[in-house]
Amino acid sequence: MQRLSTTLLALALASASALAWAQDAKPYKDGPVTEVSYIKIKPGRFDDYMQFLSTTYRANMEAQKKAGLIVGYKIFGKQARTPQDADLILTVTYANMAALDRTDEAEAVMAKVLGNNAAQNKAAIERGPMREVLGSELIRELVLK
């Protein structure tokens, strides 16, 4: 009888701790991570910058996606609220935070698509007169369970 009481008490305690753990569990899980970049296009350069995005940028993003380094990318036009506000938003989505650490692989893909560091630096200098990068941030999707 005492053995039965001890067993029932152990089961009750285990059930109570499992219930308490279940109540502490988060009602969401961490989802994909998106890098959001805010761009201000310089006057008269919108078409030039969009040409860059539709060629060089797209080729790089598609190669990154094919290599499994990113989940996707998007380009958003927006109405600037002030003269200093962004009028274009670029997003790149990664599966998780760890995917951001795959820099060696990303650089290898970029080298295949865009050329060596000297070629990449030259292209960056050429983009300078077209736009100003106002800043960027990382955001994470929280997926409800």
Contact map, one row per residue, 1 for C-alpha under 8 A:
1111100000000000000000000000000000000000000000000000000000000000000000000000000000000000000000000000000000000000000000000000000000000000000000000
1111110000000000000000000000000000000000000000000000000000000000000000000000000000000000000000000000000000000000000000000000000000000000000000000
1111111000000000000000000000000000000000000000000000000000000000000000000000000000000000000000000000000000000000000000000000000000000000000000000
1111111100000000000000000000000000000000000000000000000000000000000000000000000000000000000000000000000000000000000000000000000000000000000000000
1111111110000000000000000000000000000000000000000000000000000000000000000000000000000000000000000000000000000000000000000000000000000000000000000
0111111111000000000000000000000000000000000000000000000000000000000000000000000000000000000000000000000000000000000000000000000000000000000000000
0011111111100000000000000000000000000000000000000000000000000000000000000000000000000000000000000000000000000000000000000000000000000000000000000
0001111111110000000000000000000000000000000000000000000000000000000000000000000000000000000000000000000000000000000000000000000000000000000000000
0000111111111000000000000000000000000000000000000000000000000000000000000000000000000000000000000000000000000000000000000000000000000000000000000
0000011111111100000000000000000000000000000000000000000000000000000000000000000000000000000000000000000000000000000000000000000000000000000000000
0000001111111110000000000000000000000000000000000000000000000000000000000000000000000000000000000000000000000000000000000000000000000000000000000
0000000111111111000000000000000000000000000000000000000000000000000000000000000000000000000000000000000000000000000000000000000000000000000000000
0000000011111111100000000000000000000000000000000000000000000000000000000000000000000000000000000000000000000000000000000000000000000000000000000
0000000001111111110000000000000000000000000000000000000000000000000000000000000000000000000000000000000000000000000000000000000000000000000000000
0000000000111111111000000000000000000000000000000000000000000000000000000000000000000000000000000000000000000000000000000000000000000000000000000
0000000000011111111100000000000000000000000000000000000000000000000000000000000000000000000000000000000000000000000000000000000000000000000000000
0000000000001111111110000000000000000000000000000000000000000000000000000000000000000000000000000000000000000000000000000000000000000000000000000
0000000000000111111111000000000000000000000000000000000000000000000000000000000000000000000000000000000000000000000000000000000000000000000000000
0000000000000011111111100000000000000000000000000000000000000000000000000000000000000000000000000000000000000000000000000000000000000000000000000
0000000000000001111111110000000000000000000000000000000000000000000000000000000000000000000000000000000000000000000000000000000000000000000000000
0000000000000000111111111000000000000000000000000000000000000000000000000000000000000000000000000000000000000000000000000000000000000000000000000
0000000000000000011111111000000000000000000000000000000000000000000000000000000000000000000000000000000000000000000000000000000000000000000000000
0000000000000000001111111000000000000000000000000000000000000000000000000000000000000000000000000000000000000000000000000000000000000000000000000
0000000000000000000111111100000000000000000000000000000000000000000000000000000000000000000000000000000000000000000000000000000000000000000000000
0000000000000000000011111110000000000000000000000000000000000000000000000000000000000000000000000000000000000000000000000000000000000000000000000
0000000000000000000000011111100000000000000000000000000000000000000000000000000000000000000000000000000000000000000000000000000000000000000000000
0000000000000000000000001111100000000000000000000000000000000000000000000000000000000000000000000000000000000000000000000000000000000000000000011
0000000000000000000000000111110000000000000000000000000000000000000000000000000000000000000000000000000000000000000000000000000000000000000001111
0000000000000000000000000111111000000000000000000000000000000000000000000000000000000000000000000000000000000000000000000000000000000000000001111
0000000000000000000000000001111100000000000000000000000000000000000000000000000000000000000000000000000000000000000000000000000000000000000111100
0000000000000000000000000000111110000000000000000000000000000000000000000000000000000000000000110000000000000000000000000000000000000000000111100
0000000000000000000000000000011111000000000000000000000000000000000000000000000000000000000011111000000000000000000000000000000000000000000110000
0000000000000000000000000000001111100000000000000000000000000000000000000000000000000000000011111000000000000000000000000000000000000000011110000
0000000000000000000000000000000111110000000000000000000000000000000000000000000000000000001111000000000000000000000000000000000000000000011110000
0000000000000000000000000000000011111000000000000000000000000000000000000000000000000000001110000000000000000000000000000000000000000001111000000
0000000000000000000000000000000001111100000000000000000000000000000000000000000000000000111100000000000000000000000000000000000000000001111000000
0000000000000000000000000000000000111110000000000000000000000000000000000000000000000000111000000000000000000000000000000000000000001111100000000
0000000000000000000000000000000000011111000000000000000000000000000000000000000000000111110000000000000000000000000000000000000000001111000000000
0000000000000000000000000000000000001111100000000000000000000000000000000000000000000111110000000000000000000000000000000000000000111110000000000
0000000000000000000000000000000000000111110000000000000000000000000000000000000000011111000000000000000000000000000000000000000000111100000000000
0000000000000000000000000000000000000011111011001000000000000000000000000000000000000111000000000000000000000000000000000000000001110000000000000
0000000000000000000000000000000000000001111111000000000000000000000000000000000000000000000000000000000000000000000000000000000011110000000000000
0000000000000000000000000000000000000000111111000000000000000000000000000000000000000000000000000000000000000000000000000000000000000000000000000
0000000000000000000000000000000000000000011111100000000000000000000000000000000000000000000000000000000000000000000000000000000000000000000000000
0000000000000000000000000000000000000000111111111000000000000000000000000000000000000000000000000000000000000000000000000000000001100000000000000
0000000000000000000000000000000000000000111111111100000000000000000000000000000000000000000000000000000000000000000000000000000001000000000000000
0000000000000000000000000000000000000000000111111110000000000000000000000000000000000000000000000000000000000000000000000000000000000000000000000
0000000000000000000000000000000000000000000011111111000000000000000000000000000000000000000000000000000000000000000000000000000001000000000000000
0000000000000000000000000000000000000000100011111111100000000000000000000000000000000000000000000000000000000000000000000000001001100000000000000
0000000000000000000000000000000000000000000001111111110000000000000000000000000000000000000000000000000000000000000000000000000000000000000000000
0000000000000000000000000000000000000000000000111111111000000000000000000000000000000000000000000000000000000000000000000000000000000000000000000
0000000000000000000000000000000000000000000000011111111110000000000000000000000000000000000000000000000000000000000000000000000000000000000000000
0000000000000000000000000000000000000000000000001111111111000000000000000000000000000000000000000000000000000000000000000000000000000000000000000
0000000000000000000000000000000000000000000000000111111111000000000000000000000000000000000000000000000000000000000000000000000000000000000000000
0000000000000000000000000000000000000000000000000011111111100000000000000000000000000000000000000000000000000000000000000000000000000000000000000
0000000000000000000000000000000000000000000000000001111111110000000000000000000000000000000000000000000000000000010000000000000000000000000000000
0000000000000000000000000000000000000000000000000001111111111000000000000000000000000000000000000000000000000000000000000000000000000000000000000
0000000000000000000000000000000000000000000000000000111111111100000000000000000000000000000000000000000000000000000000000000000000000000000000000
0000000000000000000000000000000000000000000000000000001111111110000000000000000000000000000000000000000000000000100000000000000000000000000000000
0000000000000000000000000000000000000000000000000000000111111111000000000000000000000000000000000000000000001100110000000000000000000000000000000
0000000000000000000000000000000000000000000000000000000011111111100000011000000000000000000000000000000000000000000000000000000000000000000000000
0000000000000000000000000000000000000000000000000000000001111111110000000000000000000000000000000000000000000000000000000000000000000000000000000
0000000000000000000000000000000000000000000000000000000000111111111000000000000000000000000000000000000000001000100000000000000000000000000000000
0000000000000000000000000000000000000000000000000000000000011111111111000000000000000000000000000000000001001100000000000000000000000000000000000
0000000000000000000000000000000000000000000000000000000000001111111111110000000000000000000000000000000000000000000000000000000000000000000000000
0000000000000000000000000000000000000000000000000000000000000111111110000000000000000000000000000000000000000000000000000000000000000000000000000
0000000000000000000000000000000000000000000000000000000000000011111111000000000000000000000000000000000000001000000000000000000000000000000000000
0000000000000000000000000000000000000000000000000000000000000001111111100000000000000000000000000000000000000000000000000000000000000000000000000
0000000000000000000000000000000000000000000000000000000000000001111111100000000000000000000001000010010011000000000000000000000000000000000000000
0000000000000000000000000000000000000000000000000000000000000001101111111000000000000000000111100010000000000000000000000000000000000000000000000
0000000000000000000000000000000000000000000000000000000000000000100111111000000000000000000111100000000000000000000000000000000000000000000000000
0000000000000000000000000000000000000000000000000000000000001000100001111100000000000000000111000000000000000000000000000000000000000000000000000
0000000000000000000000000000000000000000000000000000000000001000000001111110000000000000011110000000000000000000000000000000000000000000000000000
0000000000000000000000000000000000000000000000000000000000000000000000011111000000000000011100000000000000000000000000000000000000000000000000000
0000000000000000000000000000000000000000000000000000000000000000000000001111100000000001111000000000000000000000000000000000000000000000000000000
0000000000000000000000000000000000000000000000000000000000000000000000000111110000000001110000000000000000000000000000000000000000000000000000000
0000000000000000000000000000000000000000000000000000000000000000000000000011111000000011100000000000000000000000000000000000000000000000000000000
0000000000000000000000000000000000000000000000000000000000000000000000000001111100000111100000000000000000000000000000000000000000000000000000000
0000000000000000000000000000000000000000000000000000000000000000000000000000111110000110000000000000000000000000000000000000000000000000000000000
0000000000000000000000000000000000000000000000000000000000000000000000000000011111111110000000000000000000000000000000000000000000000000000000000
0000000000000000000000000000000000000000000000000000000000000000000000000000001111101000000000000000000000000000000000000000000000000000000000000
0000000000000000000000000000000000000000000000000000000000000000000000000000000111111000000000000000000000000000000000000000000000000000000000000
0000000000000000000000000000000000000000000000000000000000000000000000000000000111111000000000000000000000000000000000000000000000000000000000000
0000000000000000000000000000000000000001000000000000000000000000000000000000000101111100000000000000000000000000000000000000000000000000000000000
0000000000000000000000000000000000000001000000000000000000000000000000000000000111111110000000000000000000000000000000000000000000000000000000000
0000000000000000000000000000000000000111100000000000000000000000000000000000011100011111100000000000000000000000000000000000000000000100000000000
0000000000000000000000000000000000000111100000000000000000000000000000000000111100001111100000000000000000000000000000000000000000000000000000000
0000000000000000000000000000000000000111100000000000000000000000000000000011110000000111110000000000000000000000000000000000000000000000000000000
0000000000000000000000000000000000011110000000000000000000000000000000000011110000000111111000000000000000000000000000000000000000000000000000000
0000000000000000000000000000000000011110000000000000000000000000000000001111000000000001111100000000000000000000000000000000000000000000000000000
0000000000000000000000000000000001111000000000000000000000000000000000001110000000000000111110000000000000000000000000000000000000000000000000000
0000000000000000000000000000000001110000000000000000000000000000000001111100000000000000011111000000000000000000000000000000000000000000000000000
0000000000000000000000000000000111100000000000000000000000000000000001111000000000000000001111100000000000000000000000000000000000000000000000000
0000000000000000000000000000000111000000000000000000000000000000000011110000000000000000000111111011000000000000000000000000000000000000000000000
0000000000000000000000000000001110000000000000000000000000000000000001100000000000000000000011111010000000000000000000000000000000000000000000000
0000000000000000000000000000001110000000000000000000000000000000000000000000000000000000000001111111000000000000000000000000000000000000000000000
0000000000000000000000000000000110000000000000000000000000000000000000000000000000000000000001111111100000000000000000000000000000000000000000000
0000000000000000000000000000000000000000000000000000000000000000000000000000000000000000000000011111110000000000000000000000000000000000000000000
0000000000000000000000000000000000000000000000000000000000000000000011000000000000000000000001111111110000000000000000000000000000000000000000000
0000000000000000000000000000000000000000000000000000000000000000000000000000000000000000000001011111111000000000000000000000000000000000000000000
0000000000000000000000000000000000000000000000000000000000000000000000000000000000000000000000001111111000000000000000000000000000000000000000000
0000000000000000000000000000000000000000000000000000000000000000000010000000000000000000000000000111111111000000000000000000000000000000000000000
0000000000000000000000000000000000000000000000000000000000000000000000000000000000000000000000000001111111100000000000000000000000000000000000000
0000000000000000000000000000000000000000000000000000000000000000000000000000000000000000000000000000011111110000000000000000000000000000000000000
0000000000000000000000000000000000000000000000000000000000000000000010000000000000000000000000000000011111111000000000000000000000000000000000000
0000000000000000000000000000000000000000000000000000000000000001000010000000000000000000000000000000011111111100000000000000000000000000000000000
0000000000000000000000000000000000000000000000000000000000000000000000000000000000000000000000000000001111111110000000000000000000000000000000000
0000000000000000000000000000000000000000000000000000000000000000000000000000000000000000000000000000000111111111000000000000000000000000000000000
0000000000000000000000000000000000000000000000000000000000010011001000000000000000000000000000000000000011111111100000000000000000000000000000000
0000000000000000000000000000000000000000000000000000000000010001000000000000000000000000000000000000000001111111111000000000000000000000000000000
0000000000000000000000000000000000000000000000000000000000000000000000000000000000000000000000000000000000111111111110000000000000000000000000000
0000000000000000000000000000000000000000000000000000000000000000000000000000000000000000000000000000000000011111111100000000000000000000000000000
0000000000000000000000000000000000000000000000000000000000110010000000000000000000000000000000000000000000001111111000000000000000000000000000000
0000000000000000000000000000000000000000000000000000000100010000000000000000000000000000000000000000000000000111111100110000000000000000000000000
0000000000000000000000000000000000000000000000000000000000000000000000000000000000000000000000000000000000000111111111110000000000000000000000000
0000000000000000000000000000000000000000000000000000000000000000000000000000000000000000000000000000000000000011011111110000000000000000000000000
0000000000000000000000000000000000000000000000000000000000000000000000000000000000000000000000000000000000000010001111111000000000000000000000000
0000000000000000000000000000000000000000000000000000000000000000000000000000000000000000000000000000000000000000001111111100000000000000000000000
0000000000000000000000000000000000000000000000000000000000000000000000000000000000000000000000000000000000000000011111111110000000000000000000000
0000000000000000000000000000000000000000000000000000000000000000000000000000000000000000000000000000000000000000011111111111000000000000000000000
0000000000000000000000000000000000000000000000000000000000000000000000000000000000000000000000000000000000000000000011111111100000000000000000000
0000000000000000000000000000000000000000000000000000000000000000000000000000000000000000000000000000000000000000000001111111110000000000000000000
0000000000000000000000000000000000000000000000000000000000000000000000000000000000000000000000000000000000000000000000111111111000000000000000000
0000000000000000000000000000000000000000000000000000000000000000000000000000000000000000000000000000000000000000000000011111111100000000000000000
0000000000000000000000000000000000000000000000000000000000000000000000000000000000000000000000000000000000000000000000001111111110000000000000000
0000000000000000000000000000000000000000000000000000000000000000000000000000000000000000000000000000000000000000000000000111111111000000000000000
0000000000000000000000000000000000000000000000001000000000000000000000000000000000000000000000000000000000000000000000000011111111100000000000000
0000000000000000000000000000000000000000000000000000000000000000000000000000000000000000000000000000000000000000000000000001111111110000000000000
0000000000000000000000000000000000000000010000000000000000000000000000000000000000000000000000000000000000000000000000000000111111110000000000000
0000000000000000000000000000000000000000110011011000000000000000000000000000000000000000000000000000000000000000000000000000011111110000000000000
0000000000000000000000000000000000000011110010001000000000000000000000000000000000000000000000000000000000000000000000000000001111111000000000000
0000000000000000000000000000000000000011110000000000000000000000000000000000000000000000000000000000000000000000000000000000000111111100000000000
0000000000000000000000000000000000001111000000000000000000000000000000000000000000000000000000000000000000000000000000000000000000111110000000000
0000000000000000000000000000000000001111000000000000000000000000000000000000000000000100000000000000000000000000000000000000000000011111000000000
0000000000000000000000000000000000001110000000000000000000000000000000000000000000000000000000000000000000000000000000000000000000001111100000000
0000000000000000000000000000000000111100000000000000000000000000000000000000000000000000000000000000000000000000000000000000000000000111110000000
0000000000000000000000000000000000111000000000000000000000000000000000000000000000000000000000000000000000000000000000000000000000000011111000000
0000000000000000000000000000000011110000000000000000000000000000000000000000000000000000000000000000000000000000000000000000000000000001111100000
0000000000000000000000000000000011110000000000000000000000000000000000000000000000000000000000000000000000000000000000000000000000000000111110000
0000000000000000000000000000011111000000000000000000000000000000000000000000000000000000000000000000000000000000000000000000000000000000011111000
0000000000000000000000000000011111000000000000000000000000000000000000000000000000000000000000000000000000000000000000000000000000000000001111100
0000000000000000000000000001111000000000000000000000000000000000000000000000000000000000000000000000000000000000000000000000000000000000000111110
0000000000000000000000000001111000000000000000000000000000000000000000000000000000000000000000000000000000000000000000000000000000000000000011111
0000000000000000000000000011100000000000000000000000000000000000000000000000000000000000000000000000000000000000000000000000000000000000000001111
0000000000000000000000000011100000000000000000000000000000000000000000000000000000000000000000000000000000000000000000000000000000000000000000111
